[in-house]
Amino acid sequence: MQDRILAINVLGTNTVVILALLSAALETPYLLDMAMIYALLNFVLAVAVSKFTVERGGVI
């Protein structure tokens, strides 16, 4: 389960970096807003899955 969570976090981080770089290159601030929202959702997902796994008795 750890490897799946890590893979999702890596994909999310790469997406955030790509959106931030595109925002800087194209000078479009809304892409940076999208990157920040996506980063927040990625973090909340990781915390929620970790909490769910620990409550079920598994250790991440």
N, C-alpha and C positions, 0 to 999 in steps of 0.2 A: 504494500500500500504506500510505503514511503516513496518509492520510485515514481509512482503515478502522480502523487501530490507535487513532487519536485519537478516532474515534467510539465505539469500544468503551470506551475509558477515560472518556470523558465520560458515557456511560450508566452505567458502573460507579460513578463518583463521585456522580452524581445519586441512584442507588439507595442508596448509603451515607448520603448526607445525609438522604434521606427516612426511612430506617430509624432514624437517630439522632434525628431530630425526633419521629418517632412514639414512640420509646422515652422521650423526655423528656415528651411530652404525656400518654402513657398510663401513665407510671411503671412500665414493664415492663423490667427490666434485660436480659432475654434478647434483646430486639430490638437492644440495643446490642452484645451479644456477636455476634449475627448480622452486624451492620454491620461490626464489626472483622474478622471472618472473611472477609466478602465483599471488604473493602478489601485484605486480604492476598492473596486469590486474584486480584484485579484487577491488583495490582502484579506478582505472579509471572507472570501471563499476559503482561503487557506486556514484561517482561524476557525471557521465553522466546521470544516472537515476534521481538523485536529481535535476540536472539542467533542464532536460526535464520536470519533474513534476512541478517544479516552473514556468517554462515558459508557461505551459498549464493552469495555474491558480490554480492548486492544491497546497496545502501546505503540506509538508512532516512532 
